[in-house]
Amino acid sequence: MRLPAVSRYLLSLPALLHVTILIGATLRIVSAGLISIGFDGGYYIVMGASFAQRGEFLVPWGDPNVPGLALLYSHHMSPLWPMVLGSAMALFGYGVGLMKGVSLATSFGVLLVAYWSSRDLYGKSCALATTAVLAVFPELILDVGRVYSENLTMISSSSQSGQFSRASRIGSFSCWLRACLCLRR
């Protein structure tokens, strides 16, 4: 006796991977709502607000590595994530919900880039497995609510490593150059 097509799909590995990705996406949404902003996340938000208002990373209470509370430029944190947050503030205004929304959108970007890069290199089934693992990776889920920069870093490293792998397979200089610049075809 043969199972109907729907039952066969529901018992297959791709169905399990799709469910795992859906669970990871749901956990990311829950993380944005339930987890409070972490220390670094607050620092990134202040740097982003300064970037949106003045175009610079001036922190009103000083840098964590410098004693005192003097007005000071930040030299402790990477500027890319605050620039993303500051750009969102410049476009849509300031709000904790907005910052968590940007963090959530970035975390979904990780899943898209991971799927896209690995599907190009290894095929659809490997791409689903890679995306499923990243979807339920605890640190990336928690960092959505904390508004940390790790999801943005994952987008960059996933696309760049995919481009380096592709360049190694093809062996052309132009692919290596695009990999170094983190660009796609």
SEDREN-308429 format. One record per residue: x, y, z of N, C-alpha, C, O in turn; residue in three letters. Coordinates in steps of 0.02 Angstrom, whole numbers, padded with zeros to 5 digits, always signed. Example, Ala and Ser with C-alpha at 12.3 -4.5 7.8 and 13.67 -1.06 7.14 Angstrom:
SEDREN-308429
+00660-00284+00390+00615-00225+00390+00660-00165+00390+00712-00166+00423ALA +00642-00112+00354+00684-00053+00357+00645+00002+00394+00670+00057+00402SER 
***
This chain:
SEDREN-308429
+00042-00059+00000+00000+00000+00000+00044+00062+00000+00090+00068+00041MET +00030+00106-00045+00070+00167-00052+00035+00226-00019-00026+00235-00026ARG +00074+00266+00018+00047+00325+00051+00029+00379+00000+00061+00383-00052LEU -00022+00419+00014-00037+00476-00030+00022+00524-00033+00064+00525+00013PRO +00025+00564-00085+00081+00610-00096+00091+00658-00038+00148+00673-00020ALA +00037+00683-00009+00043+00730+00047+00075+00696+00107+00118+00725+00140VAL +00055+00635+00122+00083+00598+00178+00156+00582+00167+00197+00587+00213SER +00174+00564+00105+00245+00551+00091+00287+00613+00100+00342+00610+00127ARG +00261+00671+00079+00298+00733+00088+00306+00750+00162+00361+00770+00184TYR +00253+00743+00200+00255+00761+00271+00304+00717+00310+00328+00738+00363LEU +00319+00658+00285+00366+00612+00318+00436+00616+00287+00479+00576+00304LEU +00448+00664+00244+00513+00668+00210+00560+00717+00245+00540+00757+00287SER +00624+00712+00227+00675+00757+00254+00663+00830+00235+00670+00873+00278LEU +00645+00845+00172+00632+00916+00157+00576+00946+00199+00579+01004+00218PRO +00525+00906+00214+00470+00932+00257+00497+00947+00327+00479+00998+00357ALA +00539+00903+00354+00569+00915+00420+00611+00978+00419+00610+01017+00466LEU +00648+00988+00366+00690+01049+00361+00647+01112+00354+00663+01163+00384LEU +00594+01108+00316+00548+01165+00311+00517+01182+00378+00511+01241+00396HIS +00497+01131+00416+00468+01142+00483+00520+01172+00529+00505+01217+00568VAL +00582+01148+00525+00636+01176+00567+00648+01249+00551+00658+01289+00596THR +00647+01267+00487+00656+01337+00468+00597+01379+00494+00607+01435+00517ILE +00538+01353+00489+00479+01388+00514+00483+01398+00590+00465+01451+00616LEU +00506+01347+00626+00514+01353+00699+00567+01406+00715+00557+01447+00759ILE +00623+01406+00678+00675+01456+00688+00649+01527+00674+00665+01574+00711GLY +00610+01535+00622+00582+01601+00605+00534+01623+00661+00534+01682+00680ALA +00495+01578+00686+00448+01594+00741+00487+01614+00803+00468+01661+00837THR +00540+01578+00819+00580+01594+00878+00613+01663+00871+00621+01698+00921LEU +00631+01681+00811+00661+01748+00800+00609+01803+00814+00625+01854+00843ARG +00548+01792+00792+00495+01840+00805+00481+01845+00880+00473+01900+00906ILE +00479+01788+00913+00468+01787+00986+00526+01822+01022+00515+01858+01070VAL +00587+01810+00999+00645+01842+01029+00641+01917+01025+00658+01953+01072SER +00618+01943+00967+00612+02015+00960+00562+02044+01009+00569+02100+01033ALA +00511+02005+01026+00460+02030+01072+00475+02020+01145+00455+02061+01187GLY +00511+01967+01163+00520+01950+01233+00588+01967+01264+00593+01977+01324LEU +00639+01969+01223+00706+01980+01251+00722+02054+01251+00711+02089+01202ILE +00747+02078+01308+00763+02149+01313+00828+02165+01277+00870+02121+01267SER +00836+02227+01259+00896+02249+01224+00956+02241+01270+00955+02261+01328ILE +01010+02212+01243+01070+02201+01281+01113+02264+01286+01097+02314+01254GLY +01166+02261+01326+01209+02320+01335+01237+02344+01269+01233+02403+01252PHE +01266+02298+01231+01295+02317+01167+01241+02343+01119+01253+02389+01081ASP +01181+02313+01122+01126+02336+01081+01107+02407+01096+01095+02447+01051GLY +01104+02424+01161+01090+02493+01181+01143+02540+01157+01129+02596+01135GLY +01205+02518+01161+01261+02559+01139+01257+02570+01063+01268+02626+01039TYR +01241+02517+01026+01232+02523+00954+01175+02571+00936+01181+02610+00889TYR +01122+02568+00974+01064+02612+00961+01083+02685+00973+01064+02729+00933ILE +01121+02699+01026+01143+02768+01040+01191+02791+00985+01186+02848+00962VAL +01235+02748+00963+01280+02766+00908+01239+02779+00844+01254+02825+00807MET +01189+02737+00832+01146+02746+00774+01107+02811+00777+01100+02845+00726GLY +01081+02828+00836+01045+02891+00844+01091+02950+00831+01072+02999+00800ALA +01153+02946+00856+01201+02999+00844+01217+03004+00769+01223+03059+00742SER +01223+02947+00737+01236+02947+00664+01177+02978+00626+01188+03015+00579PHE +01116+02962+00647+01057+02988+00613+01050+03064+00623+01029+03100+00578ALA +01068+03088+00683+01060+03159+00698+01118+03202+00674+01107+03256+00647GLN +01180+03177+00684+01239+03219+00670+01285+03192+00616+01330+03227+00593ARG +01274+03129+00595+01319+03099+00546+01385+03077+00576+01434+03068+00540GLY +01387+03069+00642+01448+03047+00676+01429+03002+00735+01370+02996+00752GLU +01478+02971+00764+01465+02924+00819+01484+02955+00886+01526+02928+00922PHE +01453+03010+00903+01465+03044+00966+01420+03014+01019+01358+03013+01011LEU +01449+02989+01073+01411+02956+01125+01406+03004+01185+01458+03026+01210VAL +01345+03021+01208+01337+03073+01258+01368+03057+01326+01388+03103+01362PRO +01374+02995+01344+01402+02979+01410+01472+02950+01406+01497+02926+01457TRP +01504+02952+01348+01572+02927+01342+01574+02855+01319+01523+02823+01310GLY +01634+02831+01310+01647+02763+01287+01656+02717+01347+01683+02738+01397ASP +01635+02653+01342+01643+02607+01399+01716+02597+01420+01729+02580+01478PRO +01763+02606+01373+01833+02594+01390+01868+02655+01418+01927+02650+01438ASN +01834+02712+01421+01865+02773+01445+01831+02795+01510+01770+02803+01510VAL +01869+02805+01563+01837+02827+01625+01805+02896+01619+01828+02938+01581PRO +01752+02906+01657+01719+02971+01656+01658+02970+01612+01644+02922+01576GLY +01621+03026+01615+01559+03031+01576+01562+03087+01525+01511+03118+01510LEU +01620+03100+01499+01628+03155+01451+01599+03136+01383+01598+03077+01364ALA +01576+03187+01347+01553+03178+01279+01612+03153+01237+01665+03185+01237LEU +01603+03097+01202+01661+03065+01171+01640+03028+01108+01583+03004+01103LEU +01684+03024+01060+01671+02984+01001+01682+02911+01018+01727+02893+01055TYR +01640+02868+00990+01647+02797+01003+01703+02768+00962+01707+02779+00902SER +01746+02731+00995+01798+02694+00961+01799+02621+00983+01846+02585+00970HIS +01746+02601+01017+01742+02534+01045+01704+02486+01000+01723+02427+00996HIS +01653+02509+00966+01609+02465+00927+01619+02476+00852+01639+02530+00830MET +01604+02424+00815+01607+02428+00742+01553+02475+00717+01498+02476+00744SER +01566+02515+00665+01517+02565+00643+01463+02541+00596+01413+02576+00586PRO +01469+02482+00566+01421+02462+00514+01350+02452+00543+01302+02477+00514LEU +01344+02415+00597+01277+02403+00626+01245+02468+00650+01186+02479+00637TRP +01281+02512+00686+01250+02577+00703+01230+02618+00642+01182+02655+00645PRO +01266+02611+00587+01247+02647+00526+01182+02620+00498+01140+02658+00474MET +01172+02554+00502+01109+02524+00479+01052+02548+00524+00999+02569+00499VAL +01063+02545+00590+01011+02568+00636+00997+02643+00628+00940+02664+00629LEU +01050+02682+00620+01042+02754+00611+01006+02771+00547+00967+02819+00544GLY +01019+02734+00495+00983+02745+00432+00909+02731+00439+00867+02767+00412SER +00893+02678+00476+00822+02663+00490+00790+02719+00531+00733+02738+00519ALA +00827+02746+00579+00801+02801+00620+00790+02864+00577+00741+02899+00585MET +00837+02877+00532+00830+02936+00489+00769+02930+00443+00737+02980+00428ALA +00754+02869+00422+00697+02859+00377+00630+02855+00413+00580+02882+00389LEU +00629+02820+00471+00565+02804+00503+00556+02833+00573+00503+02824+00603PHE +00606+02867+00600+00602+02893+00668+00633+02845+00718+00656+02791+00700GLY +00633+02867+00780+00665+02827+00832+00613+02785+00868+00557+02807+00880TYR +00631+02725+00885+00588+02682+00925+00621+02615+00937+00655+02588+00894GLY +00610+02588+00997+00637+02523+01014+00607+02469+00969+00642+02424+00947VAL +00543+02475+00954+00511+02427+00910+00541+02428+00840+00549+02376+00809GLY +00559+02488+00816+00591+02493+00751+00659+02460+00752+00677+02424+00705LEU +00697+02470+00806+00764+02440+00810+00759+02364+00811+00799+02329+00779MET +00710+02338+00847+00700+02265+00848+00675+02240+00781+00692+02185+00760LYS +00635+02281+00746+00613+02263+00679+00671+02259+00630+00673+02214+00588GLY +00717+02306+00634+00776+02305+00591+00818+02243+00607+00844+02210+00562VAL +00825+02228+00671+00862+02169+00691+00829+02105+00666+00862+02059+00643SER +00762+02103+00669+00725+02045+00645+00732+02038+00569+00743+01983+00544LEU +00726+02093+00533+00734+02090+00460+00805+02067+00441+00813+02029+00393ALA +00854+02089+00478+00923+02068+00466+00931+01993+00479+00966+01959+00442THR +00898+01969+00531+00904+01897+00546+00870+01855+00493+00893+01800+00478SER +00815+01880+00463+00785+01844+00407+00830+01848+00346+00831+01802+00305PHE +00867+01903+00340+00915+01910+00285+00969+01857+00289+00993+01833+00238GLY +00990+01838+00351+01039+01785+00360+01014+01721+00328+01051+01687+00292VAL +00951+01704+00341+00923+01642+00315+00919+01644+00239+00934+01594+00206LEU +00900+01701+00211+00896+01706+00138+00964+01701+00105+00972+01665+00055LEU +01013+01736+00132+01081+01734+00103+01112+01665+00111+01145+01641+00065VAL +01101+01633+00168+01128+01565+00178+01097+01516+00128+01132+01475+00099ALA +01032+01521+00118+00999+01477+00070+01024+01491+00000+01041+01445-00037TYR +01026+01554-00019+01046+01574-00086+01118+01552-00101+01132+01524-00154TRP +01164+01565-00055+01234+01548-00066+01245+01473-00070+01279+01449-00114SER +01215+01436-00024+01226+01364-00024+01188+01329-00080+01211+01277-00104SER +01131+01355-00101+01096+01324-00158+01136+01333-00222+01139+01287-00263ARG +01166+01390-00230+01208+01403-00289+01266+01354-00293+01286+01332-00347ASP +01295+01338-00235+01354+01295-00233+01339+01221-00229+01371+01181-00262LEU +01290+01202-00187+01282+01131-00170+01214+01102-00186+01204+01042-00179TYR +01166+01143-00208+01101+01116-00225+01049+01132-00171+01064+01157-00117GLY +00986+01116-00188+00930+01136-00147+00928+01099-00079+00914+01130-00028LYS +00942+01034-00079+00937+00997-00016+00989+01019+00035+00975+01025+00094SER +01050+01033+00011+01102+01058+00056+01085+01128+00080+01098+01146+00138CYS +01056+01168+00037+01037+01236+00055+00983+01235+00109+00985+01274+00156ALA +00935+01190+00102+00883+01183+00154+00913+01162+00220+00894+01189+00273LEU +00959+01115+00219+00991+01092+00281+01031+01148+00314+01028+01158+00375ALA +01069+01185+00274+01109+01240+00300+01064+01294+00331+01078+01319+00385THR +01011+01311+00296+00964+01362+00321+00929+01338+00384+00917+01378+00429THR +00912+01274+00387+00879+01247+00447+00924+01251+00508+00902+01268+00562ALA +00988+01234+00499+01035+01238+00555+01042+01310+00579+01041+01323+00639VAL +01051+01357+00532+01057+01427+00552+00992+01455+00582+00993+01499+00625LEU +00935+01429+00559+00871+01454+00583+00861+01439+00658+00829+01479+00693ALA +00888+01384+00682+00878+01367+00752+00942+01376+00793+00946+01352+00850VAL +00992+01409+00765+01053+01423+00803+01038+01472+00859+01019+01529+00845PHE +01046+01451+00922+01021+01492+00978+01049+01563+00981+01013+01611+00995PRO +01113+01571+00969+01144+01637+00976+01113+01687+00926+01101+01744+00944GLU +01102+01665+00865+01073+01709+00815+01000+01726+00831+00976+01780+00813LEU +00965+01680+00864+00896+01693+00885+00895+01745+00941+00856+01792+00939ILE +00937+01735+00991+00938+01781+01049+00962+01850+01029+00939+01900+01057LEU +01007+01854+00980+01034+01918+00960+00982+01962+00925+00993+02022+00918ASP +00927+01933+00902+00874+01974+00872+00845+02020+00925+00839+02080+00914VAL +00826+01993+00983+00797+02033+01036+00847+02080+01069+00828+02134+01091GLY +00910+02059+01072+00961+02101+01102+00983+02159+01057+01017+02205+01080ARG +00965+02156+00993+00985+02204+00942+01062+02205+00935+01093+02258+00932VAL +01091+02146+00935+01163+02139+00925+01178+02134+00850+01133+02122+00810TYR +01241+02142+00832+01261+02147+00762+01279+02079+00730+01297+02078+00671SER +01274+02024+00766+01297+01960+00740+01261+01938+00677+01291+01906+00633GLU +01196+01953+00671+01160+01934+00611+01186+01970+00550+01190+01941+00496ASN +01205+02033+00557+01233+02070+00501+01301+02041+00482+01317+02036+00423LEU +01340+02021+00531+01404+01990+00518+01395+01924+00481+01434+01908+00436THR +01343+01886+00499+01330+01823+00465+01311+01833+00392+01330+01793+00349MET +01274+01886+00377+01257+01899+00307+01321+01911+00267+01329+01882+00213ILE +01365+01951+00293+01427+01967+00259+01470+01904+00251+01494+01891+00196SER +01480+01866+00304+01524+01808+00300+01493+01752+00258+01530+01717+00223SER +01427+01743+00260+01396+01692+00218+01403+01707+00144+01420+01663+00105SER +01389+01769+00126+01394+01786+00055+01467+01784+00031+01481+01764-00025SER +01512+01805+00074+01582+01806+00054+01610+01735+00050+01645+01719+00002GLN +01594+01692+00098+01620+01623+00094+01589+01586+00036+01623+01545+00004SER +01526+01600+00020+01495+01570-00039+01530+01592-00102+01540+01552-00148GLY +01549+01655-00106+01583+01681-00165+01654+01652-00170+01677+01638-00225GLN +01689+01643-00113+01756+01612-00115+01751+01539-00136+01793+01515-00175PHE +01701+01503-00112+01692+01433-00132+01678+01428-00206+01705+01384-00241SER +01637+01472-00231+01620+01473-00302+01682+01489-00343+01694+01459-00395ARG +01722+01537-00320+01783+01556-00355+01832+01497-00357+01866+01488-00407ALA +01837+01459-00303+01882+01402-00301+01860+01349-00351+01901+01317-00383SER +01794+01341-00357+01768+01290-00402+01779+01310-00475+01797+01268-00516ARG +01769+01374-00490+01777+01397-00559+01850+01412-00575+01874+01397-00630ILE +01885+01440-00527+01956+01454-00536+01972+01515-00578+02027+01518-00607GLY +01927+01562-00582+01942+01621-00623+01960+01680-00578+01937+01685-00521SER +02001+01724-00605+02022+01783-00566+01963+01829-00551+01959+01857-00497PHE +01917+01837-00600+01861+01883-00589+01817+01858-00531+01789+01898-00494SER +01809+01792-00524+01770+01765-00468+01805+01779-00402+01773+01796-00352CYS +01872+01773-00402+01909+01788-00340+01903+01862-00323+01897+01880-00265TRP +01905+01904-00374+01898+01976-00362+01829+01993-00334+01824+02032-00287LEU +01776+01963-00362+01709+01974-00336+01702+01947-00265+01668+01976-00223ARG +01736+01891-00251+01734+01863-00184+01766+01911-00134+01741+01921-00079ALA +01821+01941-00154+01854+01989-00110+01811+02050-00099+01812+02080-00045CYS +01772+02069-00148+01728+02127-00142+01660+02109-00116+01617+02152-00105LEU +01649+02043-00105+01586+02018-00077+01527+02036-00122+01475+02057-00098CYS +01536+02029-00187+01483+02042-00235+01460+01977-00267+01495+01927-00265LEU +01401+01978-00295+01374+01920-00331+01380+01934-00406+01376+01991-00427ARG +01388+01881-00446+01390+01881-00520+01376+01948-00549+01376+01956-00611ARG 
***
